[in-house]
């Protein structure tokens, strides 16, 4: 009995003991909010609401995948560069398969790193000893030092694997074994001179490559043919495996139908209900019958008329083959090629699939096939030239015909096809993608998250050819300092001054060693990468950052992080403190804020429009150009914060005293207030217009050039004396 069965038995065969996401969700349980783990499609996107803890776990999973991907790229490059044996590869593969965490994966990688490091040290030792013995073998052949070194070699050789030990000892003995070669004469090896015709072909090949603007190194025509053959065989094996799997499903469906079972119910039980809905799996007989019906149904009258003579020709050919004694059992499955010669074919035709009548292969590039085809091949014609001339002209023909790019084209087409097939499984019934795209990210999360995608796009576009080559060869590359500044510097959504300083201080050549050091620390659990929960933005200057519809970012505390030429729109904030972080040209529009003190953070030209404030003390924060328009505030005291050009318009406030806040050019218009005294806060060149107030005394706040019409205090009829002193 499992632990789940025991708990189920203790709870009267119910599953109430299971704690689900819905039970601990941080989303209100009402009809106005989406339910946890419920998919909602509005026609443009599909949104699945998850709890904050589930979101954190998903973030951590993505981070672990990224780290594991980097470690896999590093160890794969190490294995390929050092040509480790099959046993080491097998052990590493089994280790990574059993790894269930980043730490265990790092331990598997460290095993390979240690193996390579130990081998490099031994090879260096062997190389140093070999050089020493080679230099002194004549004069110290019988010396004690030589004998000592030989004993050390023998000991090292015995510590190696048997095959490697034999090779090491044998190579050492060969150092001192004289090599004598007797010949009547010696001829220096030099490169064969090309004929003028071959030079012309080489020049033409160079011109073709220049016109193509290709950076890939040139390939010999033999290598191109071999690559095409290998790729063709791989694709055939893949197709064969796919057909075999399809036949198995067809037989499975046929067997179930013969047994009187419903295949759809079986598919539903296996969790494969989509298979029968999108692409039904039929038996072999049903497939043949369906294909024939569709072919006959789609034929036009002209096609039906032309099908009769073609059928007559096929029957005649079949009769001739029978009379000649050939096997015609699978004749109907083959294609007849009649008076259709092939020109410049790269690979030989498969005789099993095609019956050729008066259809030879002319000027073929492979030199294979029947005797007639070999005689009519391009290789046979070029053999009339010198050997080097033939090679160069074959290279030219392959390059001019575009055969050299054939393998890349085949692979690219395969990748596109596989990607399209894979993407079909990641779209909704309405055709909407079930993964993040730039469009749905912008619609769901706003322009700030969109800017992250655009930052990655700019980084990808800035990669140099050397970096792209490194990505293709090793799976990762090192960013240049300019790219680091663009990615982590001011103006980027990933702005991180600490990370920028740390990464730019490391030389490019030292980065691979640093990565290996971090992998070893991960294996020893001395280092751990964790997804960061909501944290403060510290020492991170921000430039040209538009926060639109992003309450998460707006709620992050900013400490020692100036914000310049940015905006805050439709982004409510809670606990978003601003400390020692000046704001310059930062409009706040429809962005309510609560419980976010502003301390020692001067503000310059930052209008606040339609943004209510609550429980936000403003302390030691001078401001210039700080209008509050249609923005009521509650329990928001202003203390020791002089302001200039900060009018209050249609912005009522309550329990918000002004203490030691001298102000200039700061009129108050249509902004009633209550329980908000003005203490030691003289106004200068300001006005008090249509502002009813109550329980808000003015204490020692006589300014200059200040106009305030007499208005009765609410509920008491007391007047506010106007002051106009020079």
LOLUMTOR-279120 format. One record per residue (C-alpha): residue in one letter; x, z, y. Coordinates in steps of 0.5 Angstrom, whole numbers, plus 500, padded with zeros to 3 digits. Last residue first. Example, Ala and Ser with C-alpha at 12.3 -4.5 7.8 and 13.67 -1.06 7.14 Angstrom:
2
S527514498;A525516491;
END
This chain:
726
X511501684;X505505682;X499502679;X495507675;X488507673;X485513671;X481513664;X474516665;X470521661;X463519659;X464524653;X461519647;X466514648;X470515654;X468511660;X471505662;X475505669;X479498669;X486499667;X492495671;X499497670;X504495675;X509501673;X508506668;X505513667;X505515660;X506522660;X500524656;X494519655;X489522650;X486518645;X479522642;X475516644;X477508646;X473502649;X478497650;X475492655;X482490659;X488494659;X493491663;X501490663;X507489668;X510496665;X507501660;X509508659;X509511652;X511518653;X505520648;X499515648;X494518643;X491514637;X484518635;X480512636;X481505638;X478499641;X482492642;X478487646;X485486650;X491490650;X496487655;X504488653;X508485658;X512491658;X512497653;X515504652;X514507645;X516514645;X510516641;X504511640;X499514635;X495510630;X490514627;X485508629;X486501631;X482495633;X485488634;X481483638;X488482642;X494487642;X499484646;X507484644;X511481650;X516487650;X516492645;X520499645;X520503638;X521510638;X515511634;X509507632;X504510628;X500506623;X494510620;X490504621;X491497623;X486492626;X489485626;X485480630;X491478634;X497482634;X503479638;X510481637;X514477642;X520482642;X520488638;X524494637;X524498631;X526505631;X520507627;X514503625;X509507620;X505503615;X499506612;X495501614;X496494617;X490488617;X493481618;X489476621;X495474625;X501478626;X506474631;X514475629;X518473635;X523478635;X523484630;X528489630;X528493623;X530500624;X525502620;X518499618;X514503613;X510499607;X504503605;X499497606;X500490608;X495484610;X498477610;X493472613;X498470617;X505473619;X510469623;X517470622;X521468628;X527473627;X526479623;X531484622;X532488616;X535495616;X529498612;X523493611;X518497606;X513493601;X510498598;X503493598;X503486600;X498481601;X501474601;X496469604;X502466609;X509470610;X513465614;X521464615;X526462620;X530468619;X530474615;X535480615;X536483608;X539490609;X533493605;X527489604;X522492599;X518487594;X511486596;X511479599;X515477593;X509479588;X504477593;X506470593;X500466596;X505462601;X512465602;X516460606;X523462606;X528458611;X533463611;X534470608;X539475608;X540478601;X544485602;X538488598;X531485596;X528491592;X526491585;X520489581;X522488573;X529485572;X529482565;X535485561;X542483560;X546488556;X554489556;X558494552;X553493546;X560491542;X557484541;X555484548;X562486550;X565480546;X560475549;X562478556;X569476554;X568470551;X564468558;X570470562;X575466558;X571460559;X570462567;X578462568;X579455569;X574455575;X577461578;X572467579;X571469586;X566464587;X562468582;X562475584;X561473591;X555469590;X552474585;X552479590;X549475596;X543473592;X539468594;X535465588;X529462593;X535459597;X535459604;X541463604;X546462598;X545463591;X544456589;X547452595;X553457595;X554456588;X553448588;X559448594;X563453589;X563448584;X558450577;X561450571;X558446565;X554448559;X552444552;X560443550;X560435550;X554433553;X554438559;X562437560;X560430561;X555431566;X560436569;X565430570;X560425572;X558430578;X552434578;X549434585;X542431582;X541437577;X542442583;X537439587;X532439581;X534446580;X532448587;X526444587;X524448581;X525454585;X522451591;X515450587;X515458586;X515459593;X510453595;X504457591;X504460584;X498457581;X497450585;X505450585;X506451578;X501446576;X504441580;X511442578;X510443571;X509449566;X506448559;X499447556;X499440560;X492438562;X489432557;X482435557;X483437550;X489441552;X496439552;X502441548;X501438541;X501431545;X508433548;X511433541;X509426540;X511423547;X518427546;X519424539;X518417542;X522418548;X528421544;X527415539;X527410545;X533413547;X537413540;X535406539;X537404547;X544408545;X545404539;X544397542;X548398548;X554395545;X549389543;X548387550;X549380548;X555379553;X559385550;X558383543;X560376545;X566379548;X568383543;X568378538;X572373543;X577379543;X577380535;X578372534;X583371539;X587377536;X587374529;X589367531;X583362532;X579358526;X577365524;X572364530;X567360526;X567364520;X566370524;X560366528;X557366521;X555359518;X560360512;X557367511;X550364511;X551359506;X554364501;X548369502;X549375506;X555378510;X559375516;X556381521;X556377527;X551371525;X552364527;X546362524;X542366519;X538361514;X530360514;X529354510;X524359506;X526366506;X522371502;X522378506;X522385505;X527386499;X532381501;X533386507;X536381513;X544382515;X545386521;X547383528;X543377528;X546371532;X541366531;X535367525;X532361522;X525360522;X523354517;X518359513;X520367513;X515370508;X513377509;X513381503;X507386500;X503381497;X509379493;X510385490;X509383482;X512376484;X518376479;X521370479;X521365473;X521358477;X514357475;X512364478;X516362485;X512356486;X506359485;X507364490;X509359495;X503355494;X499362494;X502363501;X501356504;X494357502;X493364505;X496361511;X492355511;X486360511;X488365516;X488359522;X480359521;X480367521;X484367527;X480362531;X474366530;X477372532;X480378528;X478385530;X474386524;X478383519;X484387521;X480394521;X477393515;X483392511;X486398514;X481402513;X481400505;X488401505;X488408508;X482410504;X485408497;X492412499;X487418501;X486420508;X489425513;X485425519;X489424526;X486428532;X480432528;X483432521;X490435523;X487440529;X484444523;X491446521;X491454521;X491454513;X484456512;X482450517;X485445513;X482448507;X475447510;X477440512;X479438505;X472439503;X472441495;X468436490;X475436485;X475429486;X475430494;X481436493;X485431489;X484425494;X486430500;X492432496;X494425495;X494423502;X498429504;X503428499;X503421501;X504423509;X510427507;X513421503;X512417509;X515421514;X521422509;X522415508;X521414516;X527419517;X531415512;X530409515;X532412522;X538414519;X540408515;X539404522;X543409526;X549408521;X548401521;X548400528;X554405529;X558401524;X556394527;X559397534;X565400531;X567393528;X565390535;X571394538;X568399543;X569399551;X570406554;X563408558;X563408565;X558402566;X557398572;X554392568;X557387572;X564390571;X563390564;X561383564;X568382568;X572386563;X569382557;X571375561;X578377562;X579379554;X576373552;X581369557;X586373554;X584371547;X585364549;X591365552;X594368546;X595375546;X602378544;X602383538;X604390540;X611392538;X614395532;X622395532;X625391527;X630394522;X635390518;X638390511;X634396509;X636403506;X632409508;X634416508;X630423509;X634429509;X630435507;X631441511;X625440515;X621438509;X622445506;X618448512;X612443511;X612445504;X611452505;X605451510;X602446506;X602450500;X599456504;X594452507;X591450500;X592457497;X589461503;X594464508;X597471507;X602467502;X604463507;X605468512;X610472507;X614465506;X615464513;X618471514;X622470508;X625463511;X626467518;X630472514;X634467510;X635463517;X638470520;X642471514;X646464515;X646459510;X643453514;X645456521;X649450524;X645444521;X638448521;X639451528;X634446532;X629445527;X629452525;X628454532;X622449533;X619451527;X619458528;X616457535;X611452532;X609457526;X608462531;X603458535;X600456529;X599463527;X596465534;X591459534;X589461527;X588469529;X584466536;X580461532;X578466527;X576472532;X572467536;X568465530;X567472528;X565474535;X559468535;X556472529;X557479533;X553475539;X548473535;X547481532;X547483540;X542478542;X537480537;X534478530;X540475527;X539472520;X539465521;X545466526;X549469520;X547464515;X550458520;X556462521;X558463514;X556456512;X561454518;X566458516;X566455509;X565448511;X572448514;X574449522;X575443526;X578447532;X574443537;X568442533;X568450531;X569452538;X564447542;X559450537;X561457539;X560456546;X554452546;X551457541;X553463546;X549459552;X543458547;X543465545;X543467553;X538463555;X533465549;X535472551;X532471558;X526467555;X524473551;X526478557;X521474561;X516474555;X517482555;X516483562;X509478562;X507482556;X508489560;X504486566;X498484562;X496477560;X492472564;X492465561;X491460566;X489452564;X490447569;X486442573;X480442570;X478449571;X481452565;X481459563;X484462557;X483469555;X489474553;X486479558;X480478562;X479474568;X477479574;X470479578;X466480571;X469487571;X475491567;X480491572;X487488570;X493493569;X492492561;X493498556;X487497552;X486489553;X493488550;X491492544;X493498541;X491498534;X488505531;X481502532;X482497526;X477500521;X477502514;X475509515;X480511520;X485514515;X484508510;X486503516;X492507517;X494507510;X493500510;X497498516;X503502513;X503498507;X500500500;
END
